[in-house]
Structures are given as structure tokens and as C-alpha cells.
Amino acid sequence: MTRPRSWRGARAWTAALLAAGLLGPGTVGAATTAAPAAAEMAEPARLAARSLLLDGTALGGRLLAVGERGHVVFSDDGGATWKQGQVPTRATLTAVSFVDERTGWAVGHGGVILRTADGGASWTLQHRGDGDGAPLLDVHFADARTGLAVGAYGAVLATGDGGATWTRVAVEEDMHLYGLLPLRDGRLLAVGEAGALRVSSDGGKNFEALESPYDGSLFGAVQAADGGILVYGLRGHVFRSDDGGRTWGKVETGVTASLMGGTVRADGTVVLAGLAGTVLVSRDGGRSFRTTVIPGRIAFSGAVEGRNGQLLLLSEQGARPAEREITP
């Protein structure tokens, strides 16, 4: 199945709260069903597309992004105008995963998991954590039934029925897991705090630790067109592996701003975006990067490429076109 191109990575704001101890572990049930129907709806907001957006994806001709206050926004004209989806939560949403142009899932704070069957126009609440709930920070669905969500304090939830029920997957350590990346060889890579690198060969039922090149937080990963794996995180650190994650080499970026998200464009160009207006672009599979610092020191969370090749950056100020601002 062809997956829409999208960004998978950590969320700087959630990571900062976790590091400061301002988000507690909460609890995530061992096996839970759909959440109660009496959920707060996200409030309609005229400027929702200009608020904090943390993840996004391209669904054919539609661009979709999620963020604070339960905002889901989508555009059918390349980002010129945006509409807001009907969402049964006001929790911050951190990540999305779609298996086709209509069917997808979103996760977020409070252990929230949502599902859409109409390309993001409306959503149903499938799960939320007991109590405060551990923040969920990324989600990946391999098909319409099989999915995995990861997050703070080692939270790993799996479903085999399209999200009707979710089961806690036991992990050895309770490190925050910030991002998931499906690799082309069928494995699933998870990255997290303290340089955590975990790989699963069975769809997330079991994870094996990989030797990490770094002891700081890794916020996300992308796979280059040539198969090389890139992981990125705190203080501008980027590492590349050419052997499936067994060994890693450091990529010099020349920046110290944390890198929060990225994407690989249709032509193979790698784009990484981060704090303080930092955008890195590589045309050699992530072996080297050129840097653009966009004025205003905006905190970028990721990037999305639309069907017609337009590039949008997601940020604390919403979605913005990027082509004219980035050094080629």
C-alpha cells in the first residue's frame, strides 16, 4: 500500500514539558475500548490554521495538519485557504497517520486517539487515558486494522482492529518515545529521549534496542531515497546509517537549534525543520545540508509536501509556504 508522504517526529513543546516534569505519566489502560461519547468538541476558530500545528500529511490534493486545542485543519487548494474539522476533543494533537486519502488516525495529549473516515472533515474518539493520561506523540498504521501509538513514559499501544481496542505493549524502559518511522524493509523504527533507538520486525509487538550514536534526545527520523536512515534531534544533531541502523555516522549541520521534524520530497530532497527559524535542506540524501534561518526565530515543528510539489512548514504560527524562503 502506498502511504501518503508525511512528517513523523517529536513535538518540541511536549518534549520541553516532559523534561521539566510538568506532564505526569498518567495511566494508559492495558486494554481499552472506545472512549465515552460525552467528549468536549474542539471550538471553531477562525485562525486555527495560524495556531500551533505539530504534524501534517498530504492526502492526494488535500493538505491536513493537527495541533493545539484539538485543531485539525485541511486545505484543498494548496494551503491558500483552510477549513477546520469537527473534532471531539480539545486536547493538543501531536501526530497523524493515514492509510489512504480518507482513513486516518490522530493522537495527542491525555492518551487521546481519534479516527476519521472522510479525510479529516470529522473525527470519532476511540481512546483516551485514565486520569491525566500519558501524552501520545506519534502513530503509525500499516493498514486499516494494524496500528501502533507511542509516547511519554514508554507508552506503546497497539491495535489489530482499526482502533476499536488498544492494548499496552510492554517495553523494558519507560523512556519517552517521540517518533516512529516505517522502514522500507518492513521494520518499524522508534526514536526517543537519551538517544533511544528501537526497532521492531513484527509490527511493534517486540522492540530491539539499537546501539545509539548519541545520548541526547532524538526527535524524529526519515529514510532517504537511497535507503539511508537519518535521525535528528537536540542541538542540531543529525546521524545517518547506511546499514539499516547497525552503525551511524554524524552529519555536520553547522547549527545548534534542535531539529523537530522533516520530510523527504518527491525528488529525494531531504528537509529538516527546527527551532529558531532553522530549516536544513539536503540534495544528497542527508550526507550534507544547506541551512536557511527564516527571520523571526519561528519554532518549526515539521514540513509537508503537497501533490503539486508545494512545501509547507508547520510551526507555532501555523502553516506557511516555504519555497521562496529556503536556500536551494
N, C-alpha and C positions, 0 to 999 in steps of 0.2 A: 504493500500500500504506500502510495506517495504521500508524504507528510508535508503540510504547508510549512514554508520557511518561517521560523520564529526565533525569538531570543529565549534562552534559558539561562538564568543566573540568579545571583543573590540580590538582596534588596538592601541598599546601604542603610536606610533609615531603620529597618527592623534589626539589622546586624548591630547597629550602634546601640539600640535599646537593649538588646540581649547582652551585649558586652558590659553595659552599665548596670545590669541586674534589674532593669525596670520592667522587664517582661518575665513573669514567673513561668515555671514549667507547666502548670495546669495539669490536666489529665486527658488522655485520649483513650477511649474505651477499647477493650480487647476486641470486641465485635459489636458494631452498632448498625442500626437501620436508619431510615430516613429521619431527618430532624423534625421536630414539631412544626405544624403548619403556621402557628402564630408568630411569624417572624416579622421584624421591622423591615419595611421596604426602604431601599435607598431613595433619598429625596431627589426629585428632579432638580437639576442645577444648570442654569444657562451656560455657565462657564466650566462645566465638568471636563471638557476636553483640554482646559488650560490648568487643571489641578494636577496634583501629584499622580503620575502614571508610572507603573512599575514593570509591566510586561505587556507584550503585544504580539500579534501574529497577522499574517496575510492569508485571507480566505478567498482565493480567486481574485475578484475585483474589489473585495471588501478588506479594509484595514480595521483591526479591532485592538483595543487596549483596555487594561484594567488598572485600578489604583485605589486611592483612599476613599473612605466613606461608602464603600460598595459600588463605586463608579465603574460602569462598563460603557465605553463609548465606541462607536463604529462609524466608518466613513465609506461611502460608495463612490466617491469622486476624488480619490487620491489624497484625501486629507484636507480638501478645500472647505468642506462642511462636515459636521459631526452630529450624530444622534445618540441619545442615551438609552441603554437597555433597561428593562424592568427587572430589578434585582432584589431578592428577598433578604437582604442583609445590609447593614451599614458598616460592617467590618471592612478593614483595609484588605483589598485583594492583591495578591502578590505574584500570581503566575497563572498561565492558561495553557491548555493542551487540546488540540483538535485532531480528530481522525479523518474528517472530511470538511467540506465547506459549511456544514450545518451542525455537526455534532461535536460538542466540546465540553470541557470541564475547567473550572477555575477554583483556586484555593486561596486561603488567606488567614488572617488573624482569628483567634478563637477556635482554631481547628475547622474552620468553615470549608465545605466543599460544595460547589454548585455545578449544575449540568444545564446545558442548552441544547435544543434540538432544532433551532431556527437561526443559526448563525449569529447568536448573541443578542437577538432582539429581546428575548425573555429567558428567564432562568428559574430553576427549581432548586431548593435547598435539600441536599442529600445527607449532609453530616455537619455536626458542629461538636466541639469538645465539651466535656463536662466542666463545670466551673469556668475558670478563665480560658482553658484550652491552650495547648501549645500552638504557637503560630506555625502554619504550614507555609513553606517557602518555595516549593516547586512541585510540579505534577507532570507525569508523562503517561499517556495511554498508547499502548502498542496497537490496539484495535478497539472496537466499540465495547468490548467487555472487560479487557485486561488493563488495569491501571495501577499506578504507584504514586503516592504523595509522600514527600519528606519535609522535615522542618526542624524546629528547635528541639534541643534536649534529646536528640536521637530519635525523634518521631519518624516512623516509617509505617505507612498504612497501605494495604493492598486490597484490591477488589478484583473479582473474577466475574462479576455480574453487572458490569456497567455502572457501578457505584451504588447499587441498591443496598449493599452491605460492605463494610470496610473492616479489615482485620489488622491488628497490630502485628508487625513483623519484629521479631526480637533482633536487636543488634548488640554487639559486645560493649560499646561505649556510648555515652549519652552526649556526644559532640553534636553541635548544631550542623545540620546538613543544608547547604544553601542552594545547590543546583544539581540537576540531572541532565545527562546527555546520552541519547541513544546512539551507539556507535554502529558503523556500517557492517561490522562483523556479527551483529546481533546482541552484543553485550550492552549493559547499561552502566554508565559511569556516574558516580555521585562525588561531589566535592563539598568541602566544608571547612570548619574552623580548624586552627592548628595544622594546616596543610593536609587535612583529611582527604584521602583518595580511596574510594571504594569501588569495586567493580563486581557486577553480577552477571552470571552466564545463564541464569534461569528466570529472567524476568523480574528479579527483585526478591525472590524467596530467600536467597542467601547472598551475602556480600563478602568479598575477599579484599583485604587491605592491600593496597599497592604501596611500594616504597615512595615516599614523597620527597621532592627536591626542596621543600620549603616548610617552615614551621609556623608561618603566618596564615591567616585566613585566605582561602581560595573561594572566590565568589561565583565562578562560572567556568564554562568550557565550551569550545566549538571544535568541530572537525573540519580541517581544511579540505579543499578539493582533491588534493593528492593523498588524502588519508591521514596526514599528520594530525595529532591531537594537541590542542592548545588549551592550557588552563591559565587563569588570570585572577588577580586579587589585590590584596593590600599593597599600597605604596608603589603602584605601577609594575608589579611583578608579573611576568609572563614566562611560561615554560612550555616547551614543545617536545613531544615524543614522536619518534618515527617507528617505534616497535610495539605499538599497542599499549603503551603505558608502563612498560618494564623499566625503561630508563628515560631521563628527562634532561634537556639542555636549557639553560637560561637564555632568554631572548632579551637583549638590551633594548629598552624603550626610551631611556633618557627622561622619564617622568617619575614623579613620586606620588602623584594623585592616584588614589585607589580606583581600580577598574571594575565596573559593576555589571556590565552586560556587553553582549556582542552578537554579531551575526556574520554569516558567510553569504555574500551576494551571489546572484546567478552567474556572474562572470568569474567567480572564485575570489574576489576581493574580500579580505577579512576586515571588519570594522569592529573596534572595541571602544566603548564609551565609558566615561567615569566622572569623578568629581572635579570641581574647579574648571568646568568647561572643557575637559580633556577628551579628545577624540583621536584614536590611533587608526591608521589605515595601512594595510599591507597588501601588496600585489604579488608577493612571492610565497604565499601560503603561511604567513606568520613567521618567516625567518628574519624579517626586518620590518620596521614600521616608520612611517612618517607621522608627525604629530601636528595637530591643529588645536589651538586653545581658543575656544569661542568666547568672545567678550561677555562679561557679566558673571563669570565664575559659576555658571549654572551647574547643578548636580544632575548629571545624566544617569539614567538607570538602564538604558539599552537602546537598541536600534531595530527597525523593521523595514524590510524592502517590499514594496508593493509589486503588483503584477506587471506594471509598466516600467519598473526599474527605479521608481522614485524612492528615496531613502528618507525615513522619518526617524528623528531622535526622540526618545521618551525621557521625560525629566520631571523635576519638581514644578515646572511651569507647563506641563502637558506635552503635547506632540508638536514638533516643529520640523519643517522641511530642512534638509541639511546639505544638499548638493552644492550650493553656491558658497557654503561656509567652510568646506573641508578641503584641505590641501590635497591635490591629486597625487 
